[in-house]
Amino acid sequence: MNRAIAKTVRKFEVLASKILPLSRIYMYPYQHIVQREIELADVEPGAQVLQIGAGSVPYTALYLAGMGDFYVTALDIDPVAVKCAEGWVQRMGYSDRVRVMYTGGNDYSLEDIAAAFIALQVEPKEEVMDYLMDQGQQGLKIIVREPSERYASQYDPIPDKWVPVSRIYQGMSTFTYSNLYIKA
Ligand SMILES: C[S@@+](CC[C@H](N)C(=O)[O-])C[C@H]1O[C@@H](n2cnc3c(N)ncnc32)[C@H](O)[C@@H]1O
């Protein structure tokens, strides 16, 4: 599969992680996106949450910590992204609220995790969601960005077998909705 967007974003995020003013401009449009996801998740401030797919500029994790008042563990399977992200989080002054780990979204202890926020580019979504639904505590909230029809070929789809309990309109070109799933 040719994921041209993912390749471009990867390169750009590595660069932006070294230049704080650039990363601030880059992350700004996502502030309202993450705010809506925090409202959708409806999790208590102070909770421990996962962000799966940190990238080199883990802005979602940082907004979750800053606006949701959560303790965030951000995961990535790309060692370069993890190294860049660790430095960026430190320089942004969030080391006490966000930790970055080199591991996949289907290979992490879910004890005490209240919610998991899955990035658009995470693959394979089915494996990651199956793991969360299987291993997560009862009531675990899972928030997933759903690829738009236009860019469907660029992202792994959310499997049809998982039916969202709610969703919120985001209106981005690459993803239209953020969906909420809850472990029964
Ligand atoms: C470009 S980033 C976008 C995230 C963005 N920086 C944010 O804060 O929302 C997407 C990342 O997801 C990671 N990724 C893809 N599949 C993954 C998986 N199964 N588990 C963890 N990370 C994954 C990729 O390595 C990539 O770094």
The ligand as an ORCA input file, in Angstrom:
! r2SCAN-3c Opt
* xyz 0 1
  C       2.554     10.684     11.980
  S       2.024     10.128     13.543
  C       0.650     11.142     13.777
  C       0.356     11.397     15.214
  C       0.465     12.854     15.612
  N       1.826     13.294     15.850
  C      -0.413     13.115     16.811
  O       0.065     13.647     17.811
  O      -1.620     12.828     16.712
  C       1.399      8.518     13.308
  C       2.324      7.520     14.010
  O       1.610      6.317     14.233
  C       2.580      5.317     14.385
  N       1.939      4.020     14.354
  C       1.383      3.387     13.287
  N       0.877      2.200     13.672
  C       1.124      2.072     15.008
  C       0.843      1.068     15.972
  N       0.229     -0.066     15.646
  N       1.205      1.279     17.265
  C       1.845      2.419     17.613
  N       2.153      3.409     16.731
  C       1.785      3.241     15.444
  C       3.546      5.597     13.241
  O       4.810      5.014     13.466
  C       3.571      7.143     13.224
  O       4.710      7.651     13.870
*
